[in-house]
C-alpha cells in the first residue's frame, strides 16, 4: 500500500510539465506574432510612453524625499511629502519602513512581456510585446484584484502620449553661451547675488561740414571763402557696472563711467588761402554720468512663453555739461579755426528711462528685442552761450528719446556665441527758454541714430565671461563705429 501511495502522486506532476511547456511556447509564439505585427513607430511610441511615466514617478519621488528632509529639519508640514506628491502626480505610493517611498521596479518588471536584464529572450529594441493600456500602471496590465484591495505602488491614473509633455511649462535649459547672451542683451543676473561688470569702449566720430564766410551778391553770386571743416573725435569710456540680485525677480545696479575725449578740428583758410589747412586738438577727461537702475522680471521663460523684464533707470548729471563752453581762435593766421576750451563728459541733465525687453530661447538660437522711452528733465543753466565775453542764461529741455531694437544670437558651442542686432533711437527737437520768455525750438536738433551691432561672447568659466562688440552707425547722427569689450565677473 505504501508503494502504491508513493507511485501515484508523481504521475500528475510529470504530466503537468509538458502541459506548462506547451502553454509557455504558445504564449511566447503569440507574443512574438503580436510584436511582429507592430510597426517600428508603434514600438517607439510605446517605449516613449513608458519612459515618460517613469520620469513622472522619479520626479514624484524626488519631491517626496525633499519634503521629508525638510520635515526632519523642522521645516514644512509633517506628512506633506506624500500629500504633495499625490496631488501633483495623482499617483498613490506606499512608503517603506524608513519613511521614504518604495523604490521603482526595474524597467523589465514594469513592462509586460519585456525581457529581464541578463535574459537572452525578448526583442532587440526592448519594447514590450503587449503594450500597457492607457489606464495601466508600470506594474503592467489593467487594475485587477490587487487594485481593489488598495493603491498599488507606482500605479498612475493615466499615461501621457508623448515624452516630455509634463515638462512643457518648465524653464528651458540654457547652455553657458546662451546664458551669456541673456545676461548681456536682456537682463542682469537674478539668480546670483553680486556681479561686477567692467568694460571699455571707443566711440569714433568723423564729421565734415561746409563753412561759408562771405555774402551773397545779386542773389546768385557768393563772395567770400568756402571751406570744408572736419572734426575727428574719439571718446574712450571705462565703466564699472555693479549688479546685485535682491530676489529671483528683482535686481538693482549702479554704473559709474570715466570718460576721456580727444577731438581734432581741421579747417582750411590759413594765411588767407582756402587750400591751406590748419588743425587743433582738445583733450578732456572726467567722470561721466552715473546711472542707477532697477529691474523686475514679469515673466520667466518657459517652452511657450518668453522672458519679459521691465527696467527703470535714472541718469544723474555728474559729468561736465556741454553748455557755457566758449569757442576760441586757435591759430593767429587762420580766423576760421576755432575750438572749444574743453570737451564735455556728460549730458548735463537728469533723465529717467523706462524699458521693456523680451527674450526667447530656441536652442541654439536666442531671439531678443527691446523698447524704451527716455524722459529728459528740463534744467536751467547760468550760461549756454559759446561766445567769449557773452553770458546767456536759459532753461534747456532736450528732446525725449524713443528707442527700439531687436536681434538674434547663435550659440555655436557650449561656451561661444555670436549675435547681430539693430537699434534705432529717435529724438525730437530740443527747446530753450530765456528767463521770462517762451519755449523756442533749436533748429537742427532733431536726431535719428541707427546702429547695427555685432557681438561675440566667450564663457571662460562659471565666474567670468568675455563679451566683445562692434557697432556700425547707419545714419549721420550715429557714431561711425563703436568697439568695446566687457568682462562680467559673478561671485
C-alpha positions in Angstrom: 0.0 0.0 0.0 2.9 2.3 0.8 4.5 1.7 -2.6 1.2 2.5 -4.4 0.9 5.7 -2.4 4.4 6.8 -3.4 4.0 5.9 -7.0 0.6 7.6 -7.5 1.2 11.4 -7.0 4.3 11.9 -9.3 2.3 10.9 -12.4 0.1 14.1 -12.5 3.1 16.3 -11.7 5.1 14.8 -14.6 2.0 15.1 -16.8 1.8 18.9 -15.9 5.3 19.6 -17.1 4.6 19.0 -20.8 1.4 21.0 -20.5 3.1 24.0 -18.9 5.9 23.9 -21.5 3.3 23.8 -24.3 1.5 26.8 -22.8 4.8 28.7 -22.5 5.6 28.0 -26.1 2.2 29.0 -27.3 2.3 32.3 -25.2 5.8 33.1 -26.5 4.7 32.4 -30.0 1.6 34.6 -29.6 3.7 37.4 -28.1 6.2 37.2 -30.9 3.5 37.2 -33.5 1.9 40.3 -31.9 5.3 42.1 -31.8 5.9 41.2 -35.4 2.6 42.7 -36.4 3.6 46.1 -34.7 5.4 48.7 -36.7 8.6 50.3 -35.6 6.8 53.6 -34.9 4.3 51.9 -32.6 7.1 50.2 -30.7 8.9 53.6 -30.3 5.8 55.4 -29.2 5.1 52.6 -26.7 8.6 52.9 -25.2 8.3 56.7 -25.1 5.1 56.5 -23.1 6.6 54.1 -20.6 9.8 56.3 -20.2 7.6 59.4 -19.7 5.7 57.6 -17.0 9.0 56.6 -15.3 10.1 60.3 -15.4 6.9 61.3 -13.6 7.5 58.7 -10.9 11.1 59.8 -10.4 10.1 63.5 -10.1 7.4 62.5 -7.6 9.9 60.5 -5.5 12.4 63.4 -5.6 9.7 65.8 -4.3 8.8 63.4 -1.5 12.4 63.0 -0.4 12.9 66.8 -0.4 9.8 67.3 1.7 10.7 64.5 4.1 14.2 66.0 4.6 12.6 69.5 5.3 10.2 67.9 7.8 13.1 66.2 9.6 14.8 69.6 9.9 11.7 71.2 11.3 10.6 72.9 8.1 7.3 72.3 6.2 4.3 70.4 7.4 4.6 66.7 8.6 3.1 64.4 6.1 3.3 67.0 3.3 5.7 64.8 1.3 3.2 62.1 0.3 0.3 64.6 0.1 2.2 66.9 -2.3 3.4 64.1 -4.5 0.0 62.6 -4.7 -1.7 65.9 -5.6 1.0 66.7 -8.2 1.1 63.4 -10.0 -2.1 61.6 -8.9 -0.1 58.6 -8.0 -0.6 56.7 -4.8 2.8 55.5 -3.5 3.4 53.4 -0.4 6.3 54.5 1.9 8.7 52.0 3.2 9.8 51.4 6.8 12.2 54.3 6.8 9.5 56.8 5.7 10.9 57.0 2.1 8.8 55.8 -0.8 9.4 52.3 -2.1 11.9 52.1 -5.0 10.6 51.8 -8.5 10.5 48.4 -10.1 13.1 47.6 -12.8 12.0 48.6 -16.3 11.8 45.0 -17.3 9.3 44.4 -14.5 7.3 47.4 -15.3 6.8 46.3 -18.9 4.5 43.3 -19.6 6.3 40.9 -21.8 9.6 42.7 -21.6 12.9 40.9 -21.1 14.6 41.0 -17.7 18.2 42.1 -17.6 20.6 39.2 -18.4 17.9 37.2 -20.3 18.6 36.0 -23.8 15.0 36.2 -24.9 12.9 39.2 -25.9 13.2 41.9 -28.5 16.2 43.8 -29.7 14.6 47.2 -29.0 13.3 46.3 -25.5 9.8 47.3 -26.4 7.2 45.1 -24.7 5.2 42.6 -26.8 2.0 43.6 -25.0 1.7 47.4 -24.7 0.2 48.7 -21.5 -3.3 50.2 -21.7 -3.7 54.0 -21.0 -5.0 53.1 -17.6 -2.4 50.6 -16.8 0.5 51.3 -14.4 4.1 50.4 -14.6 3.2 47.2 -12.9 1.6 46.1 -16.2 -1.9 45.3 -17.1 -5.2 46.9 -16.1 -6.2 47.2 -12.5 -7.3 43.8 -11.2 -7.9 42.1 -7.9 -4.9 43.7 -6.4 -6.1 47.1 -7.4 -9.4 46.6 -5.5 -7.5 45.8 -2.3 -5.8 49.2 -2.1 -3.5 51.6 -4.0 -0.6 49.9 -5.7 3.0 51.1 -5.9 3.5 53.4 -8.8 0.1 53.0 -10.3 -0.7 56.3 -12.2 -4.1 57.4 -13.3 -3.1 58.0 -16.9 -0.2 58.0 -19.4 0.8 61.0 -21.5 1.0 60.3 -25.2 4.4 61.9 -25.7 7.7 62.2 -23.8 8.3 65.5 -22.0 4.7 66.7 -22.1 4.7 67.1 -18.4 7.7 69.4 -18.6 6.2 71.8 -21.2 5.9 74.7 -18.7 9.3 74.1 -17.2 12.1 76.6 -17.8 14.3 75.7 -20.7 17.8 74.6 -20.0 20.2 77.1 -21.5 23.9 76.5 -22.4 26.6 78.7 -20.9 26.8 80.6 -24.2 23.1 81.2 -24.3 23.0 82.4 -20.7 25.8 84.9 -21.5 23.6 86.3 -24.3 20.7 86.6 -21.9 22.7 88.5 -19.4 24.2 90.9 -21.9 21.2 91.6 -24.2 18.3 91.2 -21.9 18.6 91.5 -18.2 21.1 91.4 -15.3 21.5 88.3 -13.1 18.6 87.4 -10.9 19.7 84.1 -9.5 23.1 85.2 -8.3 24.0 87.7 -5.7 26.7 90.0 -7.0 28.2 90.7 -10.4 31.0 93.2 -11.3 30.9 94.1 -15.0 33.9 96.1 -16.2 34.1 97.3 -19.7 36.0 99.7 -22.0 34.8 101.1 -25.4 36.0 103.6 -28.1 33.4 105.7 -29.9 34.6 107.4 -33.1 33.0 110.3 -34.9 34.1 111.8 -38.2 32.1 114.9 -39.3 32.6 117.1 -42.3 30.7 120.3 -42.9 30.8 123.1 -45.4 31.6 126.5 -44.0 30.8 129.8 -45.8 32.4 133.1 -44.9 31.1 135.9 -47.0 27.8 137.2 -48.5 25.5 136.6 -51.5 25.6 139.3 -54.2 22.7 139.8 -56.6 21.0 136.8 -55.0 23.2 134.5 -57.2 26.9 135.2 -56.6 28.6 134.3 -53.4 31.5 136.5 -52.5 33.8 135.2 -49.7 35.6 132.0 -48.6 34.3 128.5 -48.9 36.0 126.0 -46.6 35.4 122.3 -45.7 35.7 121.8 -42.0 36.3 118.4 -40.4 36.1 117.1 -36.9 37.5 113.8 -35.7 36.6 112.6 -32.2 37.5 109.6 -30.1 35.6 109.0 -26.8 37.1 106.3 -24.7 35.0 105.2 -21.8 35.8 102.8 -19.0 32.9 101.9 -16.6 32.1 99.5 -13.8 28.6 98.3 -13.6 27.8 96.7 -10.2 24.7 94.5 -10.1 23.1 92.9 -7.1 20.2 90.4 -7.1 17.7 91.2 -4.3 15.4 88.3 -5.2 14.9 85.9 -8.0 12.9 88.5 -9.8 14.3 91.9 -8.7 17.8 93.2 -9.3 19.5 96.6 -8.9 22.6 98.1 -10.4 24.8 101.2 -10.5 27.1 102.1 -13.4 30.0 104.5 -12.9 31.8 105.6 -16.1 35.1 107.5 -16.6 35.3 109.3 -19.9 38.3 110.5 -21.9 37.7 112.6 -25.0 40.1 113.7 -27.8 38.9 115.8 -30.7 40.8 117.2 -33.7 39.5 120.2 -35.7 40.7 120.7 -39.2 39.8 123.6 -41.5 41.2 125.5 -44.4 42.0 129.2 -44.7 45.4 129.5 -43.1 47.1 132.6 -44.4 44.0 133.6 -46.3 44.3 130.6 -48.7 41.3 128.2 -48.7 43.5 125.3 -49.7 45.9 125.7 -46.7 44.8 123.6 -43.7 45.1 124.3 -40.0 44.3 121.9 -37.2 44.0 121.9 -33.4 43.3 119.2 -30.8 41.5 119.4 -27.5 41.6 116.7 -24.7 39.4 116.3 -21.6 38.8 113.6 -19.1 36.4 113.4 -16.1 33.8 111.2 -14.5 30.7 110.6 -16.7 27.0 110.5 -15.9 26.4 107.9 -13.1 23.3 105.7 -13.7 21.2 103.8 -11.2 18.7 101.1 -12.3 16.2 98.6 -11.0 14.9 95.5 -13.0 11.8 93.4 -12.5 11.2 90.1 -14.2 7.5 89.9 -15.1 7.6 86.5 -16.8 10.2 83.7 -16.6 10.8 81.9 -19.9 9.1 78.6 -20.5 8.7 76.4 -23.5 5.7 78.5 -24.5 6.3 82.0 -23.0 9.3 84.4 -23.4 11.3 86.1 -20.7 9.9 89.6 -20.1 11.8 92.1 -18.0 10.9 95.7 -17.2 13.5 98.3 -16.1 13.6 101.8 -14.7 16.9 103.7 -14.9 17.9 107.2 -13.6 20.9 109.0 -15.1 22.5 111.8 -13.0 24.3 114.9 -14.3 27.6 114.0 -12.6 29.6 114.6 -15.8 30.6 118.0 -17.1 27.8 119.7 -19.1 28.2 120.9 -22.7 26.7 124.3 -22.1 28.7 127.5 -21.5 31.9 126.2 -23.1 33.5 129.0 -25.1 34.9 128.7 -28.6 38.3 130.4 -29.0 40.5 131.1 -32.1 43.4 128.6 -32.0 45.7 130.0 -34.8 46.5 133.6 -35.3 46.8 133.3 -39.1 43.5 131.4 -39.6 40.4 133.0 -38.2 38.3 130.1 -39.4 39.9 127.7 -36.9 38.1 127.8 -33.6 37.8 125.1 -31.0 36.2 124.7 -27.5 38.3 125.2 -24.5 37.2 121.9 -23.1 35.1 118.9 -24.0 32.0 117.7 -22.0 31.9 114.3 -20.4 28.1 114.2 -19.7 24.8 115.5 -20.9 24.2 117.9 -18.1 20.6 116.6 -17.5 18.7 114.2 -15.2 16.7 111.7 -17.2 14.5 108.7 -16.5 14.3 105.7 -18.8 11.6 103.1 -18.7 12.2 100.0 -20.8 10.8 96.6 -21.6 12.8 93.7 -23.0 11.6 90.3 -24.4 13.8 87.2 -24.9 13.0 83.7 -26.2 15.4 80.7 -26.5 15.1 78.3 -29.4 18.2 76.2 -28.8 20.7 77.1 -30.3 19.1 80.4 -31.3 18.2 83.2 -28.9 15.8 86.0 -30.1 15.6 89.3 -28.2 14.0 92.7 -28.6 13.5 95.8 -26.5 11.7 99.2 -26.3 12.5 102.2 -24.1 11.4 105.7 -23.5 13.7 108.3 -22.0 12.4 111.5 -20.4 14.9 114.3 -20.1 14.1 116.7 -17.3 14.4 120.4 -18.1 17.2 122.3 -16.4 18.3 125.9 -16.0 21.8 127.0 -16.8 23.6 130.2 -15.9 25.2 130.4 -19.4 24.5 128.5 -22.6 26.4 130.8 -24.9 29.6 129.7 -26.7 30.8 133.2 -27.5 33.6 134.6 -25.4 32.5 137.5 -23.2 28.8 136.7 -23.7 26.6 135.3 -20.9 23.2 133.9 -21.8 21.2 132.3 -19.1 18.4 129.9 -20.2 16.4 126.8 -19.4 17.0 123.9 -21.7 14.8 120.9 -22.5 16.4 118.1 -24.5 14.1 116.0 -26.7 12.8 112.8 -25.2 14.2 109.6 -26.8 12.3 106.7 -28.2 14.5 103.7 -28.7 13.7 100.2 -30.1 15.6 97.3 -31.4 16.0 93.6 -31.8 18.4 90.9 -32.8 19.3 87.2 -32.8 22.2 85.3 -31.2 23.5 81.8 -32.2 25.3 79.6 -29.7 27.8 77.6 -31.9 29.3 75.8 -28.9 28.6 75.4 -25.2 30.9 78.4 -24.4 30.8 80.6 -27.5 28.1 82.6 -29.3 27.7 85.3 -31.8 24.9 87.9 -32.2 23.6 90.6 -34.5 21.2 93.3 -33.6 19.7 96.5 -34.9 18.9 99.6 -32.8 17.2 102.9 -33.6 16.9 106.0 -31.4 14.7 108.9 -32.3 14.7 112.2 -30.6 12.6 115.3 -31.4 13.9 118.9 -31.4 15.4 120.4 -28.2 14.0 123.6 -26.8 15.3 126.6 -24.9 13.6 129.3 -23.0 15.1 132.6 -21.8 14.1 133.8 -18.3 10.5 135.0 -18.6 10.2 134.0 -22.2 8.5 131.3 -24.2 9.9 128.0 -25.3 11.7 128.0 -28.7 12.9 125.0 -30.7 16.5 124.6 -31.6 16.9 124.2 -35.4 18.7 121.0 -36.5 18.5 119.4 -33.0 16.2 116.5 -34.1 18.2 113.3 -34.4 17.7 109.8 -35.7 20.5 107.4 -34.7 20.5 103.9 -36.3 23.1 101.4 -35.4 23.9 97.8 -36.4 25.6 95.8 -33.6 27.8 92.7 -33.9 28.7 90.7 -30.7 30.9 87.7 -29.7 30.7 86.1 -26.3 33.1 83.6 -24.7 32.5 81.9 -21.3 35.8 81.4 -19.6 34.4 79.7 -16.5 31.4 79.8 -14.2 32.5 83.2 -12.9 34.0 85.1 -15.9 32.6 85.9 -19.3 34.2 88.0 -22.1 31.8 90.0 -24.3 33.1 91.7 -27.4 31.0 94.1 -29.5 31.3 96.3 -32.7 28.6 98.8 -33.7 28.4 100.5 -37.0 26.5 103.7 -37.5 24.0 103.8 -40.3 22.8 107.4 -40.1 24.8 110.7 -39.8 23.5 111.2 -36.2 25.0 107.9 -35.1 28.8 107.4 -34.4 30.9 106.0 -37.2 31.7 103.0 -35.1 31.9 101.8 -31.5 34.2 98.9 -30.5 34.3 97.6 -26.9 34.8 94.6 -24.7 33.3 93.8 -21.3 34.4 91.3 -18.5 31.4 90.5 -16.2 32.6 88.5 -13.2 30.0 86.8 -11.0 30.7 85.9 -7.4 
